[in-house]
Amino acid sequence: MSELKKIQSDIAKVSNFYAQTFKIGRDKDWYILKLQEEMGELSKAYINYTGRGKNKDGNFQNELIEELADVFAHLLLLCDSLDVDINKAIQEKWLRFI
């Protein structure tokens, strides 16, 4: 099992636990909509990190890192929900050039 596949599997376990604990129903649209929500949070964190947000006080690097992790995790969850082998897709789409 590739490292990315292992990470994807572990993220799915955490997500499933979270959904069960908080009684979150996830239909076929949930994954893409949740990813979009997380992208909005990443955009806000980036604006804060680059000093263009309303709040100028504080170190926003940790917020940015956490939102990047959320987006990555939710992208992997979306791939899992669509039965997409993202490792293979990256190999074929991007890494074929090297």
Stockholm file with secondary structure:
# STOCKHOLM 1.0

chainA/1-98         MSELKKIQSDIAKVSNFYAQTFKIGRDKDWYILKLQEEMGELSKAYINYTGRGKNKDGNFQNELIEELADVFAHLLLLCDSLDVDINKAIQEKWLRFI
#=GR chainA/1-98 SS CCHHHHHHHHHHHHHHHHHHHTTCCCCTTHHHHHHHHHHHHHHHHHHHHTTCSSCCSSCCHHHHHHHHHHHHHHHHHHHHHTTCCHHHHHHHHTGGGC
#=GC SS_cons        CCHHHHHHHHHHHHHHHHHHHTTCCCCTTHHHHHHHHHHHHHHHHHHHHTTCSSCCSSCCHHHHHHHHHHHHHHHHHHHHHTTCCHHHHHHHHTGGGC
//
